[in-house]
Amino acid sequence: MPIVLLILISGAVAGYFSRRLPGIERIGSAIGIVIMLLLFFLGVSVGANPNVVAKFHTLGIEAVLIALGGTIGSILCAWVVNRCFFNKEKPE
């Protein structure tokens, strides 16, 4: 886990210092493509695992509930952060 945090922090520092480079705004589309590839290969890995496939009927409802909870929690958190930090309405 510390390695993951170190990579994340080093990426944030690199992004901070490279934000004025030309073309840096196009990195978002490349990130989207890489995330889609990672999700695809994660699905391939899960589908190729005989233990997961054999117990899928018991894991299914738990996985759906965890995924829904994580998605709803992420949406609510993003909404709160957007309202608190990025939604600067002009006073009338």
Secondary structure by P-SEA (a helix, b strand, c coil): caaaaaaaaaaaaaaaaaccccccccaaaaaaaaaaaaaaaaaaaaaacaaaaaacccaaaaaaaaaaaaaaaaaaaaaaaaaccccccccc
